[in-house]
Amino acid sequence: MSSLGASTARAGTTCESGEPLRVTATIAGGISLPDGQLALDSLLAAAVALSEGLDPPAHTESPEFVEIEIPVQREPGGKFHLASFSISTPDAFETDWLNRRFPIEEGQALGGPKLRRVSLGTGPGKSYRIPRDRRHLEHDRLTWFCVGDAERIRHLLEWCPYIGKKRSVGLGRVREWRVETVESWGDGFPIVLDGRPLRTLPAEWPGLQDPVIGYRVLSYPYWAHTRAQLCAVP
């Protein structure tokens, strides 16, 4: 049974068995990935929520919290899905800025006779200059590996035309999604390769070789930091 929340409400469909798959996103331009990687299981869960019209809850104990399943097989204990985080090689990095300057002239024109001061440091009149980082990827590609249902995954990815952060300003536009059957590399597929974790894993997961250990959330929703535990970090 999943441990994503106490609610009995569920969305999406489970995958009792699947085939080894490679998922590839070809990106048009730059992408914002503050954490360096993107979790395929979380991306598919978000697509389920979009396709079924679910609103994101404030926290996992919310009465509106809905436990979401995806067409990816779970590990035998059911704690997480057999899906890697994204694998990519950055080619270049760049930074631009999101600027907001309070329109002083308009404020003066619209202000009443009692208006004496507009604070530009706090409140609705605050001006800001926020850095916006983006990366360009080798071959413009992000790659994931998983065990799941290829056709159902393709359908869900149609709900993901943009990925990563700062999607509202055009970053992370996906030019093409590809879901292909691949040959498994054997023990550890698709979450351990050459002793390295390809996603957050329990610290004592078989096949790991001297992994980096840190507090992480083992499965989506990854924003629920109260669920963090010691994990092997990719």
C-alpha positions in Angstrom: 0.0 0.0 0.0 1.2 3.5 -0.8 2.3 5.8 2.0 1.5 9.0 0.2 -1.2 10.1 2.6 -4.0 9.0 4.9 -6.8 9.8 2.5 -8.6 6.9 0.9 -9.4 9.0 -2.3 -7.4 7.8 -5.2 -6.7 9.0 -8.8 -4.9 7.4 -11.7 -4.3 3.7 -12.3 -1.7 1.3 -10.9 0.8 -0.8 -12.9 1.3 -4.3 -11.5 3.8 -5.2 -14.2 5.5 -3.4 -17.0 8.4 -3.3 -19.5 11.8 -1.6 -19.3 11.4 1.8 -20.9 13.5 4.9 -21.7 11.7 8.2 -21.7 13.2 11.2 -23.5 12.2 14.8 -23.6 13.8 17.1 -26.3 13.8 20.6 -25.0 13.4 23.7 -27.2 15.8 26.3 -25.7 16.7 26.5 -22.0 15.2 24.8 -18.9 15.2 25.8 -15.2 16.1 22.9 -12.9 17.2 24.4 -9.5 17.7 20.9 -8.1 19.5 19.7 -11.2 17.1 16.8 -11.8 13.4 16.1 -12.4 11.6 13.1 -11.0 9.6 11.2 -13.6 7.2 9.8 -11.1 6.3 13.3 -9.8 5.9 14.5 -13.4 3.4 11.7 -14.2 1.5 12.2 -11.0 1.1 15.9 -11.9 -0.2 14.8 -15.3 -2.8 12.6 -13.7 -3.9 15.5 -11.5 -4.2 17.7 -14.6 -6.1 15.1 -16.6 -8.5 14.5 -13.8 -8.9 18.1 -12.7 -7.5 17.8 -9.2 -6.5 20.8 -7.2 -3.2 20.6 -5.4 -3.7 20.3 -1.6 -1.9 22.5 0.9 -0.4 19.5 2.7 -0.7 15.7 2.8 -3.0 15.7 5.8 -5.5 18.0 4.0 -9.1 16.5 3.6 -8.7 17.3 -0.1 -5.5 15.2 -0.5 -5.9 12.6 -3.2 -3.5 9.7 -3.4 -2.3 9.5 -7.0 -1.2 6.4 -8.8 0.8 6.3 -12.1 1.4 3.6 -14.8 4.8 2.7 -13.4 5.6 -0.4 -11.4 6.3 0.0 -7.7 9.2 -1.7 -5.9 8.2 -4.9 -4.1 7.6 -3.1 -0.8 5.4 -0.4 -2.5 7.3 2.5 -1.0 8.2 4.2 -4.4 8.0 3.6 -8.1 10.7 2.1 -10.3 11.5 5.3 -12.2 14.7 7.2 -12.3 15.2 11.0 -11.9 16.3 12.8 -15.1 19.7 12.2 -16.6 21.3 15.0 -18.6 24.5 16.9 -19.3 24.5 20.7 -19.2 26.2 22.4 -22.1 25.9 26.0 -20.9 24.3 28.2 -18.2 22.9 31.7 -18.3 21.1 34.1 -16.1 18.6 36.8 -16.8 16.6 38.9 -14.5 12.9 39.3 -13.7 12.4 42.9 -13.0 9.4 44.8 -11.5 9.5 48.5 -10.9 6.6 50.2 -9.4 5.0 52.7 -11.9 5.5 55.9 -9.9 3.9 58.2 -12.4 0.7 56.1 -12.7 0.6 55.8 -8.9 0.8 59.6 -8.6 -1.9 60.1 -11.2 -4.3 57.5 -9.6 -3.6 58.4 -6.0 -6.1 60.5 -4.1 -5.4 63.9 -2.4 -4.5 62.1 0.9 -1.7 60.0 -0.7 1.6 61.1 0.7 3.9 58.1 0.4 4.3 54.9 -1.6 6.6 52.3 -0.1 8.9 50.7 -2.7 10.5 48.3 -0.3 7.4 46.5 1.1 3.8 45.7 0.2 2.2 45.9 -3.2 4.5 48.7 -4.3 7.7 46.7 -3.7 10.1 46.7 -6.6 12.3 43.6 -7.2 15.0 42.2 -9.4 15.0 38.3 -9.2 17.7 36.2 -11.0 16.4 33.6 -13.4 18.8 30.8 -14.1 18.5 28.5 -17.1 20.6 25.7 -18.5 21.1 24.4 -22.0 21.5 20.6 -22.3 23.7 18.5 -24.5 21.6 17.4 -27.5 18.7 19.3 -25.7 17.7 16.1 -24.0 16.5 14.8 -20.6 16.4 11.0 -20.2 14.7 8.8 -17.7 14.4 5.0 -17.2 11.4 3.2 -15.7 9.4 0.0 -15.7 5.9 0.7 -16.8 3.1 0.8 -19.4 4.5 2.7 -22.4 1.1 3.6 -24.0 -0.4 5.0 -20.8 2.8 7.0 -20.1 2.7 8.5 -23.6 -0.8 9.6 -23.0 0.0 11.3 -19.7 3.1 13.1 -21.1 0.8 14.8 -23.6 -0.3 16.9 -20.5 3.3 18.1 -20.1 4.2 20.6 -22.9 6.5 22.4 -20.5 8.7 21.0 -17.6 10.9 22.3 -14.9 10.6 25.7 -13.2 9.7 29.1 -14.8 7.3 27.4 -17.3 5.1 30.5 -17.3 7.9 32.5 -19.0 8.5 29.8 -21.7 11.3 27.8 -20.2 11.4 24.0 -20.5 9.2 23.8 -23.6 9.2 20.2 -24.8 9.6 19.8 -28.5 9.2 16.0 -28.5 8.4 13.2 -26.0 9.7 9.7 -26.8 8.8 6.5 -24.8 10.8 3.5 -26.0 11.2 -0.1 -24.9 14.9 -0.8 -24.0 16.9 -3.7 -22.8 17.4 -3.8 -19.1 21.0 -3.5 -17.9 20.2 -6.2 -15.3 20.3 -5.9 -11.5 19.3 -2.4 -10.4 17.4 -1.4 -13.5 16.1 1.3 -13.6 17.2 2.9 -10.3 20.8 1.8 -9.7 23.6 1.9 -12.3 27.2 1.0 -11.5 26.5 1.3 -7.8 25.0 4.8 -8.1 21.4 5.7 -7.3 19.4 7.2 -10.1 16.7 8.4 -7.7 16.3 8.9 -4.0 16.5 5.4 -2.4 16.5 4.0 1.1 20.0 4.3 2.4 20.5 0.5 2.6 19.1 -0.3 -0.8 20.8 -3.3 -2.4 23.5 -2.6 -5.0 24.6 0.8 -3.8 28.3 1.5 -3.4 29.2 4.2 -0.9 26.3 6.5 -1.8 25.9 10.1 -0.6 23.4 10.1 2.3 21.0 13.0 3.1 17.5 13.8 4.2 15.2 13.5 1.3 11.5 12.7 0.6 11.4 9.1 -0.8 8.4 9.5 -3.1 6.1 12.2 -4.4 4.7 14.6 -3.3 8.3 15.8 -2.9 7.2 19.1 -1.5 6.0 17.3 1.7 9.3 17.8 3.6 7.9 16.5 6.9 8.1 13.1 5.3 11.9 13.4 4.7 14.1 10.5 5.8 17.7 9.4 5.4 18.1 8.4 1.8 20.8 7.6 -0.8 21.0 10.7 -2.9 21.5 10.7 -6.7 
